[in-house]
């Protein structure tokens, strides 16, 4: 299903029990989707969803897996995060105050240690790293 969806703007595929039934999960996929992202997302979900005073929700991660996409002579690893589906409206420009509150809630989450990067270790991925967008260091 992910392969058929291609590189869409949403970069994901909704899952339901039967066609036309409510969405029960979302699968985010792509070459830059990693196990490190899945671990970090699940850490944030557990931290925020355990705080009844916050209105911020982060989808829990159900599973992560990777596959190989082949195009001609090239193979590319593609990560897939199967996550809880949270039905929420898209943000608009007038939602800046709400978005600022959400960003602050995410900033306030502390990782299991002081190492930079993802929960569970791994390289930092950012467009700051010009060649392949991956830091030359693995953080643990």
Phi, psi and omega in degrees: 000319180296319180298320179293325181291333179070199182268075182280167178300321182283340181049046179194172181226128176283145177243138175221161181297317179221153177305135179087349178273167182301150177288132181249342180203164178233139177245110175273137183216155176158166181294337179263004178275121187234166174299326179297319176297317180298316179296318180293317179298317181294323177299314179296319179298313180298318181294312183284319183290343178277353181258102182295339182283346181264146178262002181276130177239139176239134181297132174289147179268126177271323183195159172226139171210163177234156178221175179243125174261135181244132176225105183064239181269357186257142173242144183223130176285134180236126178268152180225124174249118175267118187228163173303143176262125176245115181280109181218150180289155174290151178279149175239173183302326181285357180267018186302322180292318178295316180297320178299320177298317180295315179300317179296321178298321178290321178298324183289345178288131178254138179285176181290343176209183185268003180294140177289161176098203187286155169293134181091000178090189180107173181283152173277134178248125180196152180290355172300326179276099194299314189294304182228011179065022179235133180296152179282356182246144173259124180263143182241000000 
